[in-house]
Amino acid sequence: MNNSHETQLISTWDRQDWRASIFAPGVSIIQAITKSGRTASGLDYTREGALARCLSETAERLAVSGLQGGEAGGMGDFDPLDGVSAHPDRAIAYRHAYFEARERSVVSRWWDGALEAQSIPETWVESLGIRTRIDQSRAMASVKRSTRFWRIDTDGPVHVVICMSSYSTGQDPILGFGTSDRLVDAMDKAFCENLLMEVNLMEVLATRSGHSRLDMSRVEAKIAMYVARCPERLPELDAPTPVLADTETVPDDLVQNAPAGFRFFEIGPDWMEREVWFCRWENGETFEPKGATSPFI
């Protein structure tokens, strides 16, 4: 049964829809449209987990949209490279906002050619248990897709991972990204985001076949960009064993010990009873691309 603040968040939805993926029927996916027209999604290996993720994303959307003029406590205009995370636990929300800020900056630098990525060997995918999750998620799929991983070379305390799925012919590639101070968690996050982004591909297929009138030109353009650039940006060479592959390197008391160069702002309203944190990495660098040329769908 939903508690009071979950009920309040659900009350902001205009409609919700549990989706079944033709690519990964073993996961649960929920998408919601708020009364203000914003979309929130949640994907997990259980329905309860998917709902919790969708509620957290709802809180993030509402908190960001509630910032007057895009400002709060001196944070300035909201930037697509900023990190935002919501969670009932303050420390978890704070850590995840930090991870997202690092991820969006590092991924953008990689896509811009400033950083390189190396493929993660299949032996690692299997030994870390990720292959089992992939097989369970994609079991009985009506449309088969392959799944591979890369790790971006960066000297930070976290792992930034890219997950790419495609048909066996290499067509219609989709990217997902994940960041954590444990490699297995970063890979799992990247895989889950990839599966969520594949929902967009489902809409594209429906449009191509004439079963939908949705304008999917933006996603089609992203796929075309992936086809053109991924062979260059995602080489076949396997990555060397990373340092700290299974060690948490970001302290639990991150709230009291913000890393140098990062600024944090609490932006969630009290009624949510859910911590919503905003993180900005002020590393003095501005990386394009954003918007249409961004690697993020």
C-alpha positions in Angstrom: 0.0 0.0 0.0 1.3 3.5 -0.9 2.2 5.8 2.0 1.0 9.4 2.1 3.8 11.1 0.2 3.7 8.4 -2.5 0.0 9.0 -2.8 0.7 12.7 -3.2 3.2 12.1 -5.9 0.9 9.8 -7.7 -1.9 12.4 -7.5 0.3 14.7 -9.7 0.0 12.2 -12.6 -2.5 12.7 -15.3 -2.1 9.1 -16.5 0.2 6.1 -16.1 0.9 3.1 -18.2 2.7 -0.2 -17.5 4.7 -1.1 -20.6 5.8 -4.5 -21.8 9.1 -4.4 -23.7 9.3 -6.6 -26.9 13.1 -6.5 -26.3 13.1 -7.3 -22.5 9.9 -8.8 -21.2 11.6 -9.8 -18.0 11.6 -6.3 -16.6 8.9 -4.0 -15.3 8.4 -0.6 -16.9 6.0 2.2 -15.9 5.6 5.6 -17.6 3.6 8.5 -16.2 2.5 11.9 -17.5 2.1 14.6 -14.9 -0.8 17.0 -15.0 1.8 19.6 -16.1 2.8 17.5 -19.1 6.1 16.1 -17.9 7.1 12.5 -18.4 8.5 10.2 -15.6 9.6 6.6 -16.1 10.7 3.8 -14.0 12.3 0.4 -14.9 13.4 -2.3 -12.6 13.5 -6.1 -12.2 10.3 -5.9 -10.0 7.1 -3.9 -10.3 7.7 -2.4 -6.8 11.2 -1.2 -7.9 9.9 0.3 -11.1 7.2 2.2 -9.3 9.7 3.5 -6.8 12.0 4.7 -9.6 9.1 6.4 -11.4 8.0 8.2 -8.2 11.6 9.4 -7.7 11.7 10.7 -11.2 8.4 12.4 -10.7 9.8 14.1 -7.7 12.8 15.2 -9.7 10.7 16.6 -12.6 8.4 18.5 -10.2 11.3 19.9 -8.1 13.2 21.1 -11.2 10.1 22.6 -12.8 9.3 24.4 -9.5 12.5 26.3 -9.5 11.5 30.0 -10.1 13.3 31.2 -13.2 15.6 28.2 -13.1 17.3 29.4 -9.9 17.5 28.3 -6.3 20.0 29.3 -3.7 22.5 30.7 -6.2 22.7 27.6 -8.4 21.9 29.7 -11.5 20.3 28.4 -14.7 19.7 24.6 -14.9 22.2 22.9 -17.3 21.7 19.6 -19.0 25.0 18.5 -17.6 23.8 19.0 -14.0 22.8 16.0 -11.8 19.5 15.6 -10.1 18.3 12.7 -7.9 15.4 12.0 -5.5 15.2 9.4 -2.8 13.7 9.0 0.6 17.2 8.6 2.0 19.1 11.9 2.0 22.6 10.3 1.6 21.4 8.1 -1.4 19.8 11.1 -3.1 23.0 13.1 -2.6 25.3 10.4 -3.9 23.2 9.7 -6.9 23.0 13.4 -7.9 26.8 13.4 -7.6 27.1 10.3 -9.8 24.8 11.8 -12.4 26.7 15.1 -12.6 29.9 13.2 -13.1 28.3 10.9 -15.7 26.8 13.6 -17.8 30.0 15.6 -18.0 32.2 12.6 -18.6 29.9 11.1 -21.3 29.7 14.5 -23.0 33.5 14.7 -23.0 33.8 11.2 -24.4 31.2 11.9 -27.2 33.1 15.2 -27.9 36.4 13.2 -28.4 38.1 14.4 -25.2 38.0 11.0 -23.6 38.2 7.4 -24.9 36.3 4.2 -24.0 37.4 0.6 -23.9 35.2 -2.4 -24.2 34.5 -4.5 -21.1 35.4 -8.2 -21.8 32.5 -10.7 -21.8 34.4 -12.7 -19.1 33.8 -9.7 -16.8 30.2 -9.4 -17.8 29.7 -13.0 -16.8 31.8 -13.0 -13.6 30.0 -9.9 -12.3 26.6 -11.5 -12.8 25.5 -9.0 -15.4 25.1 -11.6 -18.2 22.7 -13.5 -16.0 20.6 -10.3 -15.5 20.7 -9.7 -19.3 19.6 -13.2 -20.1 16.8 -13.1 -17.5 15.6 -9.7 -18.8 15.7 -10.6 -22.4 14.4 -14.2 -22.1 11.4 -14.9 -24.3 11.8 -11.6 -26.2 9.9 -11.4 -29.5 12.7 -9.3 -30.9 16.3 -10.2 -30.1 19.0 -7.7 -29.4 22.7 -8.0 -28.4 24.1 -6.1 -25.4 27.7 -4.9 -24.9 29.5 -2.6 -22.4 32.3 -0.1 -22.5 34.1 1.9 -19.7 35.1 5.5 -20.3 38.8 6.2 -19.4 38.7 8.8 -16.7 40.8 9.4 -13.6 37.9 9.8 -11.2 36.7 7.8 -8.2 33.9 6.4 -10.2 33.2 4.1 -13.2 31.3 5.6 -16.1 29.9 2.8 -18.3 28.2 2.7 -21.7 25.8 0.0 -22.6 24.9 -0.5 -26.3 22.3 -2.8 -27.7 21.6 -3.5 -31.3 20.2 -6.2 -33.6 22.6 -8.9 -34.7 23.2 -6.9 -37.9 24.2 -3.9 -35.9 21.1 -1.9 -36.9 19.2 0.5 -34.6 21.9 0.9 -31.9 20.6 2.3 -28.5 22.9 3.7 -25.8 22.5 3.7 -22.0 24.8 5.1 -19.4 25.5 4.3 -15.8 27.9 5.6 -13.1 28.9 4.3 -9.6 32.0 3.7 -7.5 31.5 0.0 -8.1 31.9 -1.3 -11.6 29.1 -3.9 -11.3 26.6 -1.2 -10.2 27.6 1.1 -13.0 27.1 -1.7 -15.5 23.7 -2.5 -14.1 22.6 1.1 -14.2 23.8 1.4 -17.8 21.9 -1.8 -18.8 18.7 -0.6 -17.1 18.9 2.8 -18.8 19.5 1.1 -22.1 16.4 -1.0 -21.7 14.4 2.1 -20.8 15.7 3.9 -23.9 14.7 0.9 -26.0 11.1 1.9 -25.2 11.7 4.8 -27.6 12.8 2.3 -30.2 9.5 0.5 -29.8 7.7 3.7 -30.6 10.0 4.2 -33.6 9.1 0.8 -34.9 5.4 1.5 -34.5 5.8 4.7 -36.5 7.8 3.0 -39.2 5.2 0.3 -39.6 2.3 2.9 -39.8 0.8 1.8 -36.5 1.5 5.1 -34.8 1.4 8.8 -35.8 3.8 10.0 -33.1 6.6 12.2 -34.3 9.7 10.1 -33.6 12.0 12.1 -35.8 14.2 13.2 -32.8 14.8 9.6 -31.8 15.4 8.6 -35.4 18.0 11.3 -35.6 19.7 10.0 -32.5 19.8 6.5 -33.9 21.3 7.8 -37.2 23.9 9.7 -35.2 24.8 6.5 -33.2 25.2 4.6 -36.5 27.5 7.2 -37.8 29.7 7.8 -34.7 29.6 4.7 -32.5 32.1 2.7 -34.6 34.6 5.4 -33.9 33.7 6.2 -30.3 33.3 2.5 -29.2 36.4 0.6 -30.2 36.7 -3.2 -30.0 39.8 -3.3 -27.7 39.1 -4.7 -24.3 39.7 -2.6 -21.2 42.5 -3.4 -18.8 41.5 -4.4 -15.3 40.3 -1.2 -13.7 41.5 0.0 -10.3 38.9 -0.3 -7.5 36.6 -2.5 -9.7 34.6 -3.7 -6.7 35.4 -1.1 -4.0 33.2 1.8 -2.9 35.4 4.9 -3.1 32.8 7.6 -2.5 32.2 8.0 1.2 28.7 7.5 2.7 29.1 10.8 4.5 29.3 12.6 1.1 26.7 15.1 2.5 29.2 16.4 5.0 32.3 16.0 2.7 31.4 17.4 -0.7 34.2 16.8 -3.2 36.2 19.8 -4.4 34.6 21.4 -7.5 31.1 20.1 -6.8 28.2 22.2 -5.5 25.0 20.8 -4.1 21.5 22.3 -3.6 18.5 20.8 -2.0 15.5 21.6 -4.3 12.6 19.4 -3.2 9.5 20.9 -1.5 8.7 19.6 2.0 5.4 18.0 1.1 7.2 15.3 -1.0 8.9 13.8 2.1 11.5 12.8 -0.5 15.0 14.3 -0.7 15.7 15.9 -4.0 19.3 17.1 -4.6 20.9 19.0 -7.4 24.6 18.7 -8.1 26.9 20.8 -10.4 30.4 19.9 -11.3 32.2 23.3 -11.6 35.3 22.0 -13.3 35.7 25.1 -15.4 35.0 23.3 -18.7 32.0 23.6 -21.0 31.5 20.6 -23.3 29.2 20.4 -26.2 27.3 18.7 -27.6 23.9 19.3 -26.0 20.4 19.0 -27.3 20.2 17.5 -30.8 23.8 16.5 -30.9 23.9 15.1 -27.4 24.4 11.4 -26.9 21.5 11.3 -24.5 18.1 10.5 -25.8 
